[in-house]
Amino acid sequence: MAACRRCCSCLRLRPLREGPVGLPGRGRALTQLQVRALWSGTGFRAVAVDLGSRSVVCLRLQSVTGSEHLIPSTYYAISLSLHLTPSVTSGDTAVMVTAVSKTKPSPSQFMPLVVDYRQKAAAAGRIPTNYLRREVGSSDKEVLTSRVIDRSIRPLFPAGYFYDTQVLCNLLAVDGVNEPDVLAINGASVALSLSDIPWNGPIGAVRIGMIDGECVVNPTRKEMSSSTLNLVVAGAPKSQIVMMEASAENILQQDFCHAIKVGVKYTQQIIQGIQQLVKEIGVTKRTPQKLFTPSPEIVEHIHKLTMERLYAVFTDYEHDKISRDEAINKIRLDTEEQLKEKFPEADTYEIIESFNVVAKEVFRSIILNEYKRCDGRDLTSLRNINCEVDLFKTLHGSALFQRGQTQVFCTVTFDSLESSIKSDRIITAINGIKDKNFMLHYEFPPYATNEIGKVTGVNRRELGHGALAEKALYPVIPKDFPFTIRVTSEVLESNGSSSMASACGGSLALMDAGVPISSAVAGVAIGLVTKNNPDKGEIEDYRLLTDILGIEDYNGDMDFKIAGTSKGITALQADIKLPGIPIKIVMEAIQQASVAKREILQIMNKTISKPRASRKENGPVVETVQVPLSKRAKFVGPGGYHLKKLQAETGVTVSQVDEETFSVFAPTPSAMHEARDFITELCKDDQEQQLEFGAVYTATITEIRDTGVMVKLYPNMTAVLLHNTQLDQRKIKHPTALGLEVGQEIQVKYFGRDPADGRMRLSRKVLQSPATTVVKTLNDRSSIVMGESISQSSSNSTQ
């Protein structure tokens, strides 16, 4: 650990060895690091962790005594990353994390943990752009980061710890270089480790990128833009893995596995730093009033009553999800009646929980001992898969993917690039996220699990599942596709891994819509059932399950989702219920998932093996309109009147590409025909002649004004002003002084157009010189021309 000394208002932390710390192959160095205190007059503890000369994480602690009515002490853990720049200055990204847990148990029958990650506009030096100029609601990024933190810390709480616990992560400062989400995970680990809250930590988290085939630990935002991997690994002591979240550009399996090993290695250094801080502080964990664990006596009695009946249900392969649940529920109700007579003092929850313990034990023992699952499959078999595409002709693309009792209906919709997701300046400053023209929206209605419920906005689960499926598909989407793509995934029935079914169904729908994706994508969920050695506290035996059911997820120890193409991996999410699993199990899970993924792709290819050569006839169309600079005002109209009218009457969307090019998006070919007719009608009376610079033309006066005369060089042109200063060599105040009248023809010389506003420049004055002039005759014509539509071949040729 780094040595440190303290002055009145700041801490100075130095690297492990003397002199600057070099960064191999990157021409950077770390010298003295300076961290200013946020509060003065309080006792701070700090520790710096050097992640292999690649990056440094500084952890600080402030203890604040609370009131008697609250928890005795609340701990603030502040994680700061270093700004690794050539100028060798400390980074300015800071996250404050607080952890608070009540001392009285909650009536909830689960661990009531709430994690909230909040981004503050002030952290980026900006003011919120909404009407109230305040932070309101939670953005998608905040929700997804909160879920990652939750999944990292939840498995390490003691079993039966049902006390309301809240972890708040506030972004204090962001420098636009270092990402704050990984810092928040480490800050949560510090806050929980240094508090008296019972928690079996610490954990450490790092982000791994892959640039030019090399793993980079905690890459900067700029480096991430060129990285083919975005992997977040949360590790526990003894090189255990607690959580993983990844998106990748279809990288190879061996490279992905290597990145995981690198990440776990560096999480151990963070863990050691936190452990040292805990040792220096001398943390004492409080003893909970009560841990909600079932009574061994009741569990033993239920085991005798129900073991054979439960075994019969779990080995009856004719059951589906609903009938199996009903059979188990009937056994539970019968058992409750008998137990209430024998144990009258036991409450209902204790009996239900005891029954669940026995049911879980029977279910897991069948898998561990007999290598069989409740639906009759062996450990590596897939459920029956059925795929359909082009279900509705009016949709741009559609697909139905069914795997067992999990069924997902996916649609694809095209719209103009103007319909892409626009990030406001605050989100761009904090997260670096800009416009996004591909999105996947996941819906999980109550009927998917044979339930009723209130249908409201998107909840955290739906947002997380949709984000995972979107990560899986994004790498195969062409970067220069001329439309914004929205994939919707509605879960019609659910019995395990609907997010991976959404990735499969989304891939089928994209190919049905004619999107030239580089490869088909499939996803699968791998489960885990373990047997622990109570003496050593280690996993003694385990079984990995391919394509898990909902009940296997509920009674198992892991939900390991992985998606990708036949060549590589595009997305991964590991939800682990244990306080950590060895790397060996993770490697085996990836290998087992890769085999299943290829098998799923073979089934999908039988339905549709490649994208359609052309989009559907009722699909959207994009064409370009070439508008000369001189005619832009005529095309747009005063205040954009013509464009607004065009869009309102035909339903098209018009956007400007460059100075003389406009893009017209039409949702249907018929709308494009209407738009083309509208533009033709708009411009038919304004066809421009080909004029030669310096030539002399005959102009007809159409109007007399105080400032000059309005003239036309040909009948259907818009009249232009010939100013008084260009009428005669002499200075005149009004055109009538020269005897000019409406309808009179005069000779003018053409000097091109004004580069600023495109106006035609004419002069009569220069013709009064004695030089001989030749009057030109106008023949050639040009106009505002609509270009060809963006063809299918051009889209496909990009692949």
HUHU-V142669 format. One record per residue. RES is the residue in one letter. NEAR is the number of other ideal C-beta (glycine too) atoms within 10 Angstrom. D_CENTER is the distance of its C-alpha to the mean C-alpha in whole Angstrom. Layout:
RES/NEAR/D_CENTER + RES/NEAR/D_CENTER
//
This chain:
M/15/36 + A/18/36 + A/10/39 + C/17/39 + R/8/41 + R/12/41 + C/8/43 + C/7/43 + S/11/39 + C/12/37 + L/19/37 + R/16/37 + L/23/35 + R/16/36 + P/19/35 + L/13/37 + R/10/39 + E/7/41 + G/9/40 + P/13/37 + V/20/34 + G/12/34 + L/15/30 + P/10/31 + G/8/31 + R/12/29 + G/8/32 + R/17/31 + A/15/33 + L/22/32 + T/12/35 + Q/12/36 + L/22/33 + Q/10/34 + V/21/32 + R/8/33 + A/18/34 + L/15/32 + W/10/35 + S/9/39 + G/7/42 + T/11/40 + G/8/39 + F/18/36 + R/15/36 + A/20/34 + V/22/33 + A/23/31 + V/22/29 + D/20/30 + L/18/27 + G/13/29 + S/17/30 + R/20/26 + S/23/25 + V/23/27 + V/28/25 + C/24/28 + L/25/28 + R/24/30 + L/22/32 + Q/17/34 + S/15/35 + V/11/36 + T/8/39 + G/11/38 + S/7/41 + E/5/43 + H/5/41 + L/12/38 + I/17/36 + P/12/39 + S/13/36 + T/17/33 + Y/23/31 + Y/20/29 + A/28/27 + I/24/26 + S/27/24 + L/27/24 + S/25/23 + L/25/25 + H/18/25 + L/24/26 + T/13/27 + P/9/31 + S/6/32 + V/16/32 + T/16/31 + S/22/29 + G/24/25 + D/17/24 + T/23/21 + A/24/22 + V/28/21 + M/20/23 + V/26/23 + T/18/26 + A/27/27 + V/19/29 + S/23/31 + K/14/34 + T/13/37 + K/9/38 + P/17/36 + S/15/34 + P/8/35 + S/11/32 + Q/11/32 + F/8/29 + M/18/27 + P/17/26 + L/16/24 + V/12/21 + V/23/19 + D/16/18 + Y/28/16 + R/17/16 + Q/25/16 + K/16/19 + A/21/20 + A/15/23 + A/22/21 + A/20/20 + G/10/24 + R/15/23 + I/12/24 + P/16/21 + T/11/21 + N/13/22 + Y/7/26 + L/7/26 + R/10/25 + R/9/24 + E/16/20 + V/9/20 + G/7/18 + S/17/14 + S/19/11 + D/16/8 + K/17/7 + E/21/11 + V/18/11 + L/19/8 + T/28/10 + S/23/13 + R/20/13 + V/22/13 + I/26/16 + D/18/17 + R/22/17 + S/29/19 + I/25/22 + R/17/23 + P/22/24 + L/20/27 + F/21/28 + P/14/32 + A/9/32 + G/15/34 + Y/21/32 + F/19/32 + Y/23/32 + D/17/29 + T/24/27 + Q/14/25 + V/24/23 + L/18/21 + C/28/20 + N/19/20 + L/24/19 + L/16/22 + A/17/22 + V/25/19 + D/20/21 + G/18/18 + V/18/19 + N/24/18 + E/23/15 + P/25/16 + D/23/13 + V/25/16 + L/28/19 + A/29/18 + I/31/18 + N/30/21 + G/30/23 + A/31/22 + S/32/24 + V/29/27 + A/28/27 + L/26/28 + S/27/30 + L/25/32 + S/24/33 + D/16/35 + I/24/32 + P/18/33 + W/22/30 + N/16/31 + G/25/29 + P/26/28 + I/31/25 + G/32/23 + A/31/20 + V/26/19 + R/26/16 + I/25/17 + G/21/17 + M/23/19 + I/15/21 + D/9/24 + G/10/24 + E/11/24 + C/22/22 + V/22/21 + V/18/21 + N/24/19 + P/24/18 + T/20/18 + R/15/15 + K/11/18 + E/15/18 + M/16/14 + S/11/14 + S/12/17 + S/20/16 + T/17/15 + L/22/14 + N/19/12 + L/23/14 + V/21/14 + V/29/17 + A/32/19 + G/29/23 + A/27/26 + P/17/30 + K/10/32 + S/15/29 + Q/24/27 + I/24/23 + V/28/22 + M/25/18 + M/24/16 + E/27/12 + A/24/11 + S/22/10 + A/25/13 + E/15/14 + N/17/17 + I/22/19 + L/14/22 + Q/17/22 + Q/10/25 + D/17/23 + F/22/20 + C/16/23 + H/16/24 + A/21/21 + I/23/21 + K/15/25 + V/20/24 + G/25/22 + V/23/24 + K/18/27 + Y/25/25 + T/28/24 + Q/16/28 + Q/18/29 + I/27/27 + I/25/28 + Q/16/32 + G/24/31 + I/24/30 + Q/16/33 + Q/14/36 + L/22/34 + V/16/35 + K/9/38 + E/12/39 + I/14/39 + G/6/40 + V/14/38 + T/7/39 + K/13/37 + R/13/39 + T/8/40 + P/18/39 + Q/9/41 + K/11/40 + L/14/38 + F/19/37 + T/15/38 + P/20/41 + S/14/44 + P/10/45 + E/12/49 + I/20/47 + V/18/44 + E/12/47 + H/18/49 + I/25/46 + H/16/46 + K/9/49 + L/18/49 + T/21/46 + M/15/45 + E/9/47 + R/16/46 + L/25/42 + Y/14/43 + A/11/44 + V/21/41 + F/25/39 + T/15/41 + D/14/42 + Y/11/39 + E/8/40 + H/18/38 + D/11/35 + K/21/32 + I/12/34 + S/12/37 + R/18/37 + D/15/35 + E/11/38 + A/17/41 + I/21/39 + N/10/39 + K/12/43 + I/19/44 + R/18/42 + L/10/44 + D/13/47 + T/21/46 + E/15/46 + E/8/49 + Q/14/51 + L/20/49 + K/12/50 + E/7/54 + K/11/54 + F/16/51 + P/7/52 + E/5/50 + A/17/47 + D/9/44 + T/10/42 + Y/12/39 + E/18/41 + I/21/42 + I/15/39 + E/18/37 + S/25/40 + F/25/40 + N/17/36 + V/17/37 + V/24/40 + A/21/38 + K/16/35 + E/14/38 + V/20/39 + F/23/36 + R/19/35 + S/15/39 + I/17/39 + I/21/36 + L/14/37 + N/11/41 + E/9/41 + Y/10/38 + K/15/37 + R/26/35 + C/20/35 + D/21/35 + G/12/37 + R/17/35 + D/10/35 + L/15/32 + T/14/31 + S/14/31 + L/15/29 + R/17/29 + N/9/31 + I/21/28 + N/12/29 + C/20/27 + E/16/27 + V/20/26 + D/17/27 + L/15/28 + F/10/29 + K/9/30 + T/7/29 + L/18/25 + H/24/24 + G/29/22 + S/22/23 + A/30/23 + L/18/24 + F/31/23 + Q/20/25 + R/26/26 + G/22/28 + Q/17/28 + T/26/24 + Q/20/24 + V/31/21 + F/21/21 + C/29/19 + T/22/19 + V/25/18 + T/19/19 + F/24/19 + D/17/20 + S/21/20 + L/16/18 + E/14/19 + S/17/17 + S/18/14 + I/14/11 + K/11/13 + S/18/12 + D/14/15 + R/13/17 + I/21/16 + I/20/12 + T/16/13 + A/18/16 + I/24/14 + N/22/11 + G/16/12 + I/15/9 + K/11/11 + D/12/12 + K/13/9 + N/19/12 + F/20/10 + M/18/8 + L/24/9 + H/17/11 + Y/26/13 + E/18/16 + F/21/18 + P/14/22 + P/11/25 + Y/14/27 + A/18/24 + T/16/26 + N/11/30 + E/8/29 + I/7/29 + G/9/27 + K/5/26 + V/9/23 + T/6/21 + G/6/18 + V/14/15 + N/10/15 + R/13/13 + R/12/14 + E/18/13 + L/18/9 + G/22/9 + H/23/11 + G/24/9 + A/23/5 + L/24/8 + A/32/10 + E/23/7 + K/21/7 + A/32/11 + L/26/11 + Y/17/10 + P/22/12 + V/20/15 + I/17/15 + P/17/17 + K/7/16 + D/7/19 + F/18/19 + P/18/21 + F/26/19 + T/21/16 + I/23/15 + R/19/13 + V/29/14 + T/19/15 + S/29/16 + E/18/18 + V/23/20 + L/15/24 + E/17/25 + S/20/23 + N/23/25 + G/23/22 + S/26/19 + S/27/18 + S/27/14 + M/30/16 + A/28/18 + S/34/15 + A/32/14 + C/33/18 + G/31/19 + G/29/16 + S/31/17 + L/27/21 + A/31/20 + L/26/19 + M/24/22 + D/26/24 + A/27/23 + G/21/24 + V/26/20 + P/20/22 + I/22/19 + S/15/20 + S/17/21 + A/21/20 + V/29/18 + A/28/19 + G/29/18 + V/27/20 + A/29/20 + I/27/23 + G/25/25 + L/25/27 + V/24/31 + T/19/32 + K/13/36 + N/14/36 + N/10/40 + P/7/41 + D/7/43 + K/8/41 + G/8/37 + E/12/36 + I/19/34 + E/11/38 + D/11/36 + Y/19/33 + R/17/32 + L/20/29 + L/25/28 + T/23/26 + D/26/25 + I/27/25 + L/25/26 + G/18/25 + I/21/29 + E/23/28 + D/19/25 + Y/13/27 + N/21/30 + G/24/28 + D/20/26 + M/26/23 + D/21/20 + F/26/19 + K/23/17 + I/29/16 + A/30/16 + G/30/17 + T/21/19 + S/15/23 + K/12/23 + G/19/20 + I/27/17 + T/24/13 + A/27/12 + L/26/13 + Q/27/13 + A/25/17 + D/19/18 + I/25/21 + K/16/24 + L/18/27 + P/17/27 + G/20/26 + I/24/27 + P/16/28 + I/16/27 + K/10/29 + I/22/28 + V/25/24 + M/14/26 + E/15/28 + A/22/25 + I/20/23 + Q/14/26 + Q/19/27 + A/26/23 + S/18/24 + V/11/27 + A/21/26 + K/23/23 + R/14/25 + E/17/28 + I/24/25 + L/19/24 + Q/13/28 + I/17/28 + M/22/26 + N/15/28 + K/9/31 + T/18/29 + I/20/27 + S/11/27 + K/11/26 + P/22/25 + R/18/27 + A/10/29 + S/13/29 + R/20/27 + K/17/29 + E/8/31 + N/13/30 + G/19/27 + P/23/26 + V/22/28 + V/18/27 + E/19/30 + T/16/31 + V/21/34 + Q/14/36 + V/23/38 + P/17/40 + L/15/40 + S/18/43 + K/20/42 + R/16/39 + A/15/40 + K/17/42 + F/19/39 + V/18/37 + G/14/39 + P/7/40 + G/8/37 + G/12/35 + Y/10/37 + H/19/38 + L/18/34 + K/13/33 + K/13/36 + L/23/35 + Q/17/31 + A/9/33 + E/12/35 + T/22/34 + G/16/30 + V/26/29 + T/22/26 + V/22/28 + S/12/26 + Q/14/28 + V/10/27 + D/7/30 + E/10/33 + E/16/35 + T/12/32 + F/22/30 + S/20/28 + V/25/29 + F/27/26 + A/22/28 + P/20/26 + T/15/30 + P/14/32 + S/13/35 + A/19/33 + M/22/33 + H/13/37 + E/17/37 + A/25/35 + R/17/38 + D/11/41 + F/17/40 + I/24/39 + T/12/42 + E/9/44 + L/16/43 + C/20/44 + K/11/47 + D/11/50 + D/15/48 + Q/14/48 + E/21/49 + Q/16/52 + Q/9/52 + L/19/53 + E/13/55 + F/10/55 + G/12/58 + A/16/60 + V/17/62 + Y/20/61 + T/15/63 + A/24/62 + T/17/62 + I/20/62 + T/13/61 + E/13/61 + I/15/63 + R/13/61 + D/9/62 + T/13/60 + G/23/61 + V/28/61 + M/18/58 + V/25/58 + K/15/57 + L/20/58 + Y/15/57 + P/7/57 + N/12/54 + M/17/52 + T/14/51 + A/15/54 + V/19/53 + L/16/55 + L/26/58 + H/15/59 + N/20/62 + T/12/62 + Q/18/62 + L/22/64 + D/15/67 + Q/10/69 + R/9/70 + K/8/68 + I/15/68 + K/9/67 + H/14/67 + P/22/67 + T/12/70 + A/13/72 + L/15/71 + G/7/72 + L/20/69 + E/11/69 + V/11/66 + G/7/66 + Q/13/68 + E/9/67 + I/18/66 + Q/13/65 + V/24/62 + K/18/60 + Y/19/57 + F/16/55 + G/11/51 + R/16/48 + D/12/47 + P/8/44 + A/7/43 + D/10/43 + G/15/44 + R/14/47 + M/20/51 + R/16/53 + L/22/57 + S/16/60 + R/22/64 + K/17/65 + V/16/65 + L/13/67 + Q/13/70 + S/9/71 + P/4/73 + A/7/71 + T/5/71 + T/13/68 + V/7/67 + V/9/65 + K/16/62 + T/8/62 + L/15/58 + N/7/57 + D/9/54 + R/11/51 + S/12/47 + S/15/45 + I/22/41 + V/12/40 + M/19/37 + G/13/35 + E/8/35 + S/16/31 + I/17/29 + S/10/30 + Q/15/29 + S/10/30 + S/12/28 + S/20/25 + N/15/26 + S/9/28 + T/12/25 + Q/10/24
//
